[in-house]
Amino acid sequence: MRKEILMIPGPTPVPPEVVAAMAKPMIGHRSDEFSSLFRRIHGYLQKVFRTEQDVLTFPAAGTGAMEAVLVNLFSPGHRILVAQTGEFGFRFGKMARAFGLDVTVVKFEPGEGLDPDRMIQCLEEGGGNHYQGVLVTHNETSTGVCNDLQNLGHWCRQHHTLMVVDAVSSLGALPLKMDEWGLDAVVSASQKALMTPPGLAFAALSPRAWERSKEAALPRVYWDFAAARASLHKGQTPYTPAISLLFGLEQALEMILSEGLESRWEHHRVGGKAMRAGIASLGLSMVARPQDASDTVTAIWIPEPHDANGVQEQMAIEYGVSVAGGQGNLAGKIIRIGHMGYTSWDDIRTTIYALESVLGGRPSKEQKACRAVDQVLKDKGVMDR
C-alpha cells in the first residue's frame, strides 16, 4: 500500500501516539480529572510559548484566536499598523477593519520579509504613541516568509504600542520567546507544528496587554479573555471544551518537550535547509528571499511550460504527495510545501523526488535533488534521525 504524504502548510500529519490519546473515553469537563489535565496542558503551553503568563485555550481555528485578540485588546477607532507580507497579514488587517479599527497597512512584496526599520518609520511618522497596536504574522505560509520580531518588538516596548503576533505556523517549530522578546500578545493553533488536529486555538498576553484589555470596548462573550482566565485559574473553561483534542494535545506537547523545544527548532531549521537545497538543485526559485525564508513552509515558483496546479495534481496522483497551491495573486503560479511538525527526513526526500520527477520526467533517474537533500542531512549528522 502506498503511503500518502501530507506536505501542506496545515493541517499537518498527526503522530499515532496523538491519535491513540484522542481515543480515550470521554470525561466530564467539570471533573477533577479534567482540571488536572487542563492544568498540565497549561504548564506545557507556557513552556512552548516561553512565557510565565497565562495561556488561554479555546475550541477554534487559528483565525478564531486572531479575532479574539482583537476584540480583547482594542476599541473602535484605535489606530493599528499591520505588516502585510502575504495573505494572512491581509486577513489580520481585514479583521481589524471589520471591528471598526483605524488600520494602516505596510505592504511588502511577495517573498519580502518585514523590514523593522520601515515599520518603525511608519509608526513614528504616524505619531508614535498614537498607534495602539502593531499586528504581525510571524511566519507567513502564503509566501514562505519568516518575519523578524525582535527589533520591532523592542520599539513597541518603548512606547504605548502593543505588539500582537500571529504565531499559528511558527509556535513549536521556529524560535519564539514571548517574554524575552517583549511580545504583548501571541496567538497560535493546534494543527501546525503542535502536531494535533485542527480545533484548538491559543492566546497569551503580557501584563501590559492584560491592563489594556480592561479598557477594550469591543463586544465579546465567547472570546472574553477575562472569563477564560478566571476559569483557567480553577482548572476549567467557561464553556464546553474540545476534550478529545485536549487529550491529543497533551500527548503532543509531552513529545515536543521530551525531545526539547530547542531540538525541535533545530529539526525544523535543518529540514528547511534541506528542502531549499533540493529546490536549488533543480534550478527552481523560491518566492521568499533567502534571508527571509521560512523553515516550516517553502513556496516555489513553477516555471513554464509547467502549470503549478498541474504539478500539484501530478505529485498527489502519481506519488501520493500532497502539496498546496498558491493563494490570492499567487494562485496558479506557485506550489507551497509544508515541512513542520510530525515530518520526517524521508518525507522531505520523497517530496523532492516527486517534484523532480514531475518536472523532469518520471521516474527521476538522476535524483540530484535527493542527493542535495542528503548532503545537508549528512553534514548536520541527522541522516538516520
Residue pairs with C-beta under 8 A, 6 or more apart in sequence:
2 320
3 320
4 320
4 322
5 320
5 321
5 322
5 347
5 350
5 351
6 12
6 13
6 322
6 338
7 321
7 322
7 323
7 337
7 338
7 339
7 343
7 347
7 351
8 322
8 323
8 324
8 336
8 337
8 338
9 141
9 169
9 192
9 296
9 297
9 324
9 336
9 338
9 340
10 141
10 168
10 169
10 191
10 192
10 198
10 338
10 340
11 191
11 192
11 197
11 198
12 191
12 192
12 193
12 195
12 338
12 340
12 341
12 342
12 343
13 195
13 341
13 342
13 343
13 347
14 195
14 196
14 197
14 248
14 342
15 195
15 251
15 252
15 255
15 342
17 251
17 255
18 195
18 196
18 248
18 251
18 252
18 255
19 248
20 251
21 247
21 248
21 250
21 251
22 197
22 244
22 245
22 247
22 248
23 244
24 244
24 247
26 243
26 244
27 33
27 34
27 37
27 243
28 34
29 236
29 237
29 240
29 241
29 243
30 236
34 235
34 236
34 241
34 243
35 234
35 235
35 236
36 235
37 246
37 247
37 250
38 57
38 232
38 235
38 236
38 237
38 241
38 246
39 235
40 250
41 57
41 246
41 249
41 250
41 253
42 54
42 55
42 57
42 232
44 250
44 253
44 254
44 257
45 55
45 57
45 202
45 204
45 253
46 52
46 53
46 55
47 257
47 261
48 171
48 172
48 194
48 253
48 256
48 257
48 261
49 55
49 171
49 176
49 178
49 186
49 188
49 202
49 204
50 176
50 177
50 178
50 179
50 180
50 261
51 178
51 179
51 186
51 204
52 179
53 178
53 179
53 204
53 205
53 206
53 207
53 210
54 204
54 205
54 229
54 232
54 233
55 202
55 203
55 204
56 202
56 203
56 204
56 225
56 228
56 229
56 232
57 200
57 201
57 202
57 228
57 232
57 237
57 241
57 246
58 64
58 65
58 68
58 200
58 201
58 202
58 203
58 222
58 223
58 228
59 199
59 200
59 201
59 240
59 241
59 242
59 245
60 68
60 189
60 199
60 200
60 201
61 189
61 191
61 198
61 199
61 201
62 166
62 168
62 187
62 188
62 189
62 191
62 201
63 91
63 95
64 201
64 223
65 168
65 187
65 188
65 189
65 201
65 202
65 203
66 91
66 92
66 95
66 166
66 168
66 187
67 95
67 223
68 187
68 201
68 203
68 220
68 223
68 225
69 164
69 185
69 187
69 203
69 205
70 95
70 96
70 99
70 101
70 218
71 99
71 216
71 218
71 219
71 220
71 223
72 205
72 213
72 216
72 218
72 220
72 223
72 224
72 225
73 132
73 133
73 162
73 164
73 185
73 205
73 209
73 212
73 213
73 216
74 80
74 96
74 99
74 101
74 132
74 133
74 216
74 218
75 215
75 216
75 217
75 218
76 99
76 100
76 101
76 217
76 218
77 100
77 101
77 102
78 101
78 102
78 132
78 133
79 101
79 102
79 104
79 126
79 127
79 130
79 131
79 132
79 133
80 93
80 96
80 101
80 102
80 103
80 104
80 131
80 132
80 133
80 134
80 135
81 104
81 105
81 106
81 119
81 122
81 123
81 126
81 131
81 133
81 134
81 135
82 89
82 92
82 93
82 96
82 103
82 104
82 105
82 106
82 134
82 135
83 89
83 106
83 108
83 114
83 119
83 134
83 135
83 136
83 137
83 147
84 90
84 93
84 105
84 106
84 107
84 108
85 108
85 112
85 113
85 114
85 137
85 140
85 143
85 145
85 147
86 110
86 137
86 140
86 141
86 142
86 143
86 145
86 327
87 140
87 142
87 327
87 328
88 137
88 140
88 141
88 142
88 166
88 168
89 135
89 136
89 137
89 140
90 328
92 135
92 137
92 166
93 103
93 105
93 135
96 103
96 135
97 103
99 218
100 218
104 122
104 126
106 118
106 119
106 122
108 114
108 115
110 143
110 287
110 329
110 330
111 143
111 144
111 145
111 286
111 287
111 288
111 289
111 292
111 299
112 145
112 289
112 292
113 145
113 146
113 147
113 148
113 288
113 289
113 291
113 292
114 136
114 147
114 148
114 152
116 148
116 151
116 152
116 155
117 151
119 134
119 152
120 151
120 152
120 155
123 131
123 134
123 155
123 159
123 161
128 159
128 161
129 159
129 160
129 161
131 159
131 161
132 160
132 161
132 162
132 212
133 161
133 162
133 163
133 164
134 152
134 156
134 161
134 162
134 163
134 164
135 164
135 166
136 147
136 149
136 152
136 163
136 164
136 165
136 166
137 147
137 165
137 166
138 146
138 147
138 149
138 165
138 166
138 167
138 169
138 170
138 174
138 176
139 145
139 146
139 147
139 167
139 168
139 169
139 170
139 173
139 174
139 294
139 296
139 297
140 146
140 147
140 294
141 169
141 294
141 296
141 297
141 336
141 338
142 299
142 326
142 327
142 328
142 330
142 336
143 287
143 288
143 299
143 330
144 286
144 287
144 288
144 293
144 294
144 297
144 298
144 299
144 336
145 287
145 288
145 289
145 292
145 293
145 294
146 170
146 174
146 292
146 293
146 294
146 295
146 296
147 292
149 163
149 165
149 176
149 181
149 183
150 181
152 163
153 163
153 181
153 182
153 183
154 182
155 161
156 162
156 163
156 182
156 184
157 163
157 182
162 184
162 185
162 208
162 209
162 212
163 182
163 183
163 184
163 185
164 184
164 185
164 187
165 176
165 183
165 185
165 186
165 187
166 187
167 176
167 186
167 187
167 188
168 187
168 188
168 189
168 192
169 192
169 193
169 296
169 297
169 340
170 176
170 188
170 192
170 193
170 296
171 186
171 188
171 192
171 193
171 194
171 202
172 188
172 192
172 193
172 194
172 195
172 256
172 261
172 264
172 341
173 192
173 193
173 264
173 265
173 268
173 295
173 296
173 340
173 341
174 193
174 265
174 268
174 294
174 295
174 296
175 265
176 186
178 186
178 204
178 206
179 206
182 206
183 206
184 205
184 206
184 208
184 209
185 203
185 204
185 205
185 206
185 209
186 203
186 204
187 201
187 202
187 203
187 204
188 194
188 201
188 202
189 198
189 200
189 201
189 202
190 196
190 197
190 198
190 199
190 200
190 201
190 202
190 245
190 249
190 252
191 197
191 198
191 199
192 296
192 340
192 341
193 264
193 268
193 296
193 340
193 341
194 249
194 252
194 253
194 256
194 341
195 252
195 255
195 256
195 341
195 342
196 245
196 248
196 249
196 252
197 245
197 248
199 242
199 245
200 242
200 245
200 246
200 249
203 225
205 213
205 225
213 225
213 226
222 239
224 238
227 238
228 237
228 238
230 238
231 237
231 238
256 264
259 267
267 385
268 295
268 296
268 339
268 340
269 295
270 376
270 377
270 380
270 382
271 295
271 339
271 343
271 345
271 348
272 293
272 294
272 295
272 296
272 298
272 339
273 295
273 376
273 380
274 345
274 348
274 373
274 376
274 377
275 298
275 337
275 339
275 348
275 351
275 352
275 373
276 286
276 290
276 293
276 298
277 372
277 373
277 375
277 376
278 348
278 352
278 355
278 356
278 369
278 370
278 372
278 373
279 286
279 298
279 300
279 352
279 369
280 372
281 368
281 369
281 371
281 372
282 355
282 356
282 359
282 360
282 368
282 369
284 300
284 301
284 302
284 303
284 359
285 300
285 301
286 293
286 298
286 299
286 300
286 301
287 299
287 300
287 301
287 330
287 334
288 294
288 298
288 299
295 339
296 338
296 339
296 340
297 336
297 337
297 338
297 339
297 340
298 336
298 337
298 339
299 326
299 330
299 334
299 335
299 336
299 337
300 334
300 335
300 336
300 337
300 355
301 333
301 334
302 308
302 311
302 333
302 334
302 335
306 358
306 359
307 332
308 325
308 326
308 332
308 333
308 334
308 335
309 325
309 332
311 335
311 355
311 358
311 359
312 323
312 324
312 325
312 335
314 358
315 321
315 322
315 323
315 351
315 354
315 355
315 358
316 322
316 323
318 354
318 357
318 358
318 362
319 350
319 353
319 354
319 357
319 358
321 350
321 351
321 354
323 335
323 336
323 337
323 338
323 351
324 335
324 336
324 337
324 338
325 331
325 332
325 334
325 335
325 336
326 332
326 333
326 334
326 335
326 336
335 355
337 351
339 347
339 348
339 351
345 373
345 377
345 382
345 383
345 385
348 373
349 370
349 373
349 374
352 369
352 370
352 372
352 373
353 364
353 367
353 369
353 370
355 369
356 364
356 366
356 367
356 368
356 369
356 370
357 363
357 364
360 366
364 370
374 383
377 383
377 385
